[in-house]
Amino acid sequence: MKRFVIITILSAFNLMVSADTPELWCAFKGWHLNWSNEAVLPEVDVITDVGGINGMGGLELHVPAHSGMCYVSAPVEYKITFKNKEISFYIKSDAECLGEIVLCGEKVWSSVLDIDTKGKWQNLKIQLKNFKYYDTSGSNSRRPVEMKNGIETVKKLSIRIFNSANKSVRVAFGPVFVGNNPEKGSDFIVKPEAGKNVGTGKGGNNVFIPDVIELTEYFKATKQAGNRLKWQRPVSLWKYYTRGITDHFGKALKIKGLLAQQNPEQWLCKDMKLPEIFGYSDCDVVKLDGKTGKGVLSFPEALPINAMEYKCKNIRFFVWIKAESPSPGFLKYPDFHSRPEIHVDFKDGQSTVIGSSCGYFLTPGPYPWHCYSMEVYVPDNCAKIYLSFSSSGGAAYFAAPSWEPVNKENDFSKDDCQDPFSGSMSKNIYYDTLDTLYRDGLVYRYTCRWLQGSSIGLKGAKADLTSSEGLRYYYEKIARPGKEINGYNQLITALPGIIKRVNAPHIDNGLPDTLADIIKSAQLDNGLWAIDLWKEGSDGLTCHTLTKCFYYRNIPREDPDYPYNNKIFREPVLPGLKKVPRADAIIKTFAASQIEYKDNNGNLCKAGWHGDHGSPASMRRSDLQTTANSMFSMRIALCDVEDPEIKKLCYESVRSAVESILLFNVLPDWGWKHSNLQESQTINSYMNWVIDISPYLERKIRKEIPAPNVICRKNGESVNIIWNKPLEYNAIRIYSVPSGIKPSEIDEKFLVGIIHRQGHAPVEFDPIIVDYNIREAFKKRCGSYLHSYFPWKQKKLEQIYPVRFSVDAAPLSVDAPAGHDIWVSTVTWYGEESLPVKVEPIK
């Protein structure tokens, strides 16, 4: 197994610590700030025999297993000419080492190394011209060095060692030469020497610093600088703060004040305190425990935040949490948030909930104090903001809530948020489970070592997914029994793509075959994928398997000019997984599981799909997530279906589901509810799936639909269209087409107006009007348009938005410039359209 040692030369803070200062080591024992007596610090030996350079001295570090990070550093003040210069030093390691050399001044330069000295001294040389740097002026990308005069100032040089492997590592290094090679003389040398301090360098002392001392110095520096020093954050910060973002500049929310008349003493825990190292000498701590009936605390007072000032902007919340009791392993809705969590509700001036957000802190207990953070978007019409804590699955402590507006100064890109050591984006790196380490997505700046899980000391990760043996263990013992929330449906199904796309550690050659075997074995005869908790199959498991393992061809679309039908947009991710197995069965099973209900006239109708959320079955119609999962699964399976009857079944099933969403989930203001049973609108991303996955926006020409009967009156550069005999169809579309365009070439780009027969409920509107209004509503509430799974279509529609329309069959005036003809067509609520016909204007 590969063990990782990262060697870094980067910015550090001046802290003079002697190697013989035992009181410091005693006070700060413990990798995770748990003051454990079991923690062992690395030993530092001064050595004299360094490669071929005698008498100059060096250091050997004995870094125990799971000891975290330490480093030696030398403050310097040195101007480097990058042209024709190099860094050279001797190193010896008893294991493979992954290293990164970084120089820090006004910019931060770096060079990544692979070291395998096999226990022998090796002279490493790196050309400075090959270094890359982080541009601290705002760019988040790593790019080649670009200098005007070729001279840069380096202010700090340090060598940092990480070891979270399950075995100790010995690393020895000699003097570091900056300039030319030692035989010809160097511009500058950092030379470890014997004495009270670990070593001496030009301009100051080399120091050996454990996590807590490093954090203390970082906190001091940020206070002096007045900002978080984004580019100088120590790696240990990610152990204690979500994504390395500290709360020191947040505005405190006083718990006692928020509790108002709710008898604060019944919630406060006076025996529990935050460690002072984090800057809190005294703060209120709340204890929640769902097992004792006190699992939720909703503060009755609105937060002291001027919501109107921050409307349509992001704000960031912080809270410190310590979980004392283990939370449930696998969580089904509505117990998904039984782990310690915070919730934010947005209300308008009438105290109506207009949106809600939660942190999705999925770390199972127990774990020590950790500062969680979450960002929320304040909706346009928000008047008040409310906060609540919950821990219905076990005992947990909450302390020091605070908030801050997100602005250019404190915004963090995904690259900024990625943990440099593990490469994960999760919220509590060392205690999150493997599925959660992946859940927040992938970033590519640092190596994704989190795949190695327990092998690199991640306490919440119980397996190493880079080996076939580790993957098989994880599936059999953890994922299939359901001991992790998303072990199979999000992590295992994503692994094929992960190992192809990311900068990952060494992967066993046999891993792809093992993955393929696991995925094939998890499918049932009815087409669905299953684990032990869902023995009859699951919409979520099936959707995730199909989208991540079999979705490499574009879903067929009816648009006559759509150029990508069934075309391969990526290579199949695993051997033997090119064709959707049991595709017919997948569509039949989902269609058969659709909810049925009787409308007001007693007619039997089909709705969408609805999860078992503890609600009465007779009241369920559609929830967006289950419906989107089911629709996506059917549409991907459709790529491998030949039977026309199965294709028709898929079309009708998805059509009924979309109608149900429009009837029961979309609100009059074009917001939406996740479930038809919810009282207020919600913010989530599944509505775009419903629109984009279905054929709803496709241009579906149906020859059997009759063309409309209209009167077209010319009025200068416009025409007035009168729908002469409205039929049972929902609307007519009006096109202004340059003369000479063939009827087969007419599409949405020529659309200038829509007349609706009714137009008072979402299901009565043309799909183009529905799509526009839903996207505008989402923009007001969330700050951006929905991401589209059908970008080709959206690009066409955005050219004509907003489209002029009328309701109740009212006449509509549209532009008709010279050289254009007017064409009209009949359209259903689902976008099925007659062949357009040309109409001649009358005066």
FENZIMO-V616655 format. One record per helix or strand of 3 or more residues. SS is the DSSP state (a for helix, b for strand). FROM is the first residue (numbers start at 1). LEN is the number of residues. If there is no record, write none. Layout:
((SS/FROM/LEN) (SS/FROM/LEN))
This chain:
((a/22/6) (b/43/8) (b/53/11) (b/68/14) (b/86/8) (b/97/9) (b/108/8) (b/122/6) (a/128/3) (b/132/3) (b/142/3) (b/151/13) (b/169/11) (a/182/3) (b/188/4) (b/199/3) (b/204/3) (a/211/15) (a/230/3) (a/237/4) (a/242/3) (a/255/5) (a/264/3) (a/276/3) (b/285/5) (a/290/3) (b/296/3) (b/314/10) (a/335/3) (b/341/7) (b/353/6) (b/367/11) (b/384/7) (b/395/11) (a/414/4) (a/434/6) (a/449/8) (a/468/12) (a/487/15) (a/511/11) (a/539/12) (a/583/10) (b/596/3) (b/604/3) (a/617/3) (a/624/17) (a/644/21) (a/687/7) (b/710/6) (b/718/6) (b/731/8) (a/743/3) (a/748/3) (b/751/6) (a/762/3) (a/767/16) (a/791/8) (b/812/4) (b/820/8) (b/837/3))
